[in-house]
Amino acid sequence: MSNINLFEKRRQRTRTQIRKNNAGRPRLSVHRTNQHIYAQIIDDAKGATVAAASTLESDLKKDGGSNKDAATSVGKLIAERAKAAGVDTVVFDRGGYLYHGRVKALAEAARDGGLNF
């Protein structure tokens, strides 16, 4: 099996567990590339994005895009924007990525910023 198939299997397994245990909460979805990290809060009931943040934004470019400090900044920013949109409880969707490194840094920063998950 190739790595893409393993990644997709892990991603689908994660998404299935989120759907089972969601209870109507929006999900904090994370996407990671070699150069950047992206986070968005998605309301699956409405099919709409409530808040989004990434290292592509001009105020976060100074941190660089591919390190834990940048992921921490994105986590804090997504928490601020979620609070402003009236969201305080979410389900964390790691999207097939291991809960380690930049993904973990983003999640912990979002928790410190006031999001509950």
N, C-alpha and C positions, 0 to 999 in steps of 0.2 A: 504494500500500500504506500502511496505517496504521502508526503506531509500534508498536502492540501486536503486529502480525504480525511486524515486523522483530525485535522483542525476543524473541518466541517462537522464531523461526528461529535467532537467535544462541544462545539458551538450549539448544535441542535440539542444535545443532552442538557446543556445549561438552560437553553431557552425553554425546553419542555418543563423543567423543574420550576422555572419562574412562572410559567403559565398556570401550573397546578397550585402554587402557593402565593399567587399574586394578591388576591383579595381586593382587587380594584385599585391598587396603588400604582402610581406611575413608576416607570423603571429608569434607572440611571444607566445608560448604555455607554460603554467605553470602546473606542477604536484606537488601536495603536499601530503606528508605522515606525520605520527606522528613524525617521526624522521628526515626527510630530505625534501628538496625542490629542484625541478629541473626546469630548463628553457631551452627551445630550440627555435631557429628561424627556421621556416620551409618554404621553397618555394614550395607551393602547385602546381604551374605550372610544375615544374621539378620533384616534389616528392622527394626532397632531404632536408636534414638538413644543414643549412648554418653555424650555430654556436650553441654551447650548453655549459651549465655550471650547476653545482650542488654542494651541500654541501658535496658530497662524494670525491671531489678533495682534494688532500693533503694540498694545501695551504689554503683551507677554513675550514679544519677540526678543527682548533684551536678555531673558533667561535662557535662550536657546530652546530647542524643541525636543531634544532627545535625552533629557536627563531627569532625575528624580525631582530636582528643584522646579523644573518647568511643570512636571506633573502635579506637584504640590500647589503651584500657583493656579493651575487649571481647576483643581479640586476646590480651592477656596472660592474661585470666581463662580463656579457652577453652583456652589452652595448659596452664595449671595443672590444670584439670579433666580434660583429656585425659591428662596425666601420672599423675594420681591414679587414673584408670580403666585405666591400663596401655597407653595408646596413645602411640606416639612418632613414627610415620610415617603420614602421611595424603596424600591427593590433594586438591588445592585445586579446588573447584568455585565459580567466580565467578558462576555462575547467569545468564549473559547480560549482566551488568554489565561495563563496561569496567574493566580493571585500572588504575585511576587513582583518586586521591583517597582517599575513606574505605575503599574495598575494598582498595586497596593498603596503606593504613595498618594495617588489620586483619591482613592477611597478613604484613606485615613484623614486627608485634608478636608474632604467633603463632610466627614463626620465631625471633625473639629469645627467646621464652619456652621454646624447646626442641623445638618440633615440626619435623619434617623433611618437606619437600615440594618 
